[in-house]
């Protein structure tokens, strides 16, 4: 196996688990997956922050708004590893209730950067934005359908 294969074998199941928990109102697996050692940054689809105190507070806030996750899939589009840094580029497909509304699906385009700390990969940066497939947007690397 390559370094990337080893990294993905470790990180992919953790991503799915922490996202499902977060979308069911439990921020703890997400908090555990992130580094609490600054610098950490979040450029979120709805909220952004810098520094562990701000970023962890955002995760607690969004978890409190989500429930009834009926679908959670992480589609890895690209990944790389170099020394103690790694990244993933992914689509996160989720169906969830927000603030008690009926469950609806959405997809985020996400890039995450990881740092190896004490032998464990920890997220140190996340950039996510919502993608809408019904607006003629193509997936990264595919011809435009607009």
C-alpha positions, 0 to 999 in steps of 0.5 A: 500500500502507498502512503495515500492508501494507508492514510485513506484507509484510516481517515475515510471511516473516521470521516463518515463516523464523525459526520454522521454523529455531527448530523445527529447532534453529537459534536464529540467525534468531530471535536476528537478528529480535529487538532486542538493545537493552533493554527486551525481554520474553518471556512464553512458553508455557513460559519467560519473561524480561526483558532480552536476556541472559535472553531470548536464552538462552531461545531457545537453550534451546528451540531445542536441544529441537526438531527435525524441524519438518514444518509451520510456518504463521503466521496473522496475525489483526491488525496495526498500525503507528504510527511506530516501533512495530508489533504482530502478533496471530497463530496459529502452527501448528507440527508438531515433535518435542520432545526426540526424541519423535514429531512432534506439532502444536500452536498458539500464540496470539501477540502480538508488539510490534516497534520499528523500529531503523535501518530494520529491524523488530525484536521487543521483546516476545512473549506466547504461550500454547498454544491447544487447538482440541479443548477447544471454544475458539473463535478470537478474534472468533468465537462460543464453541463451548463 
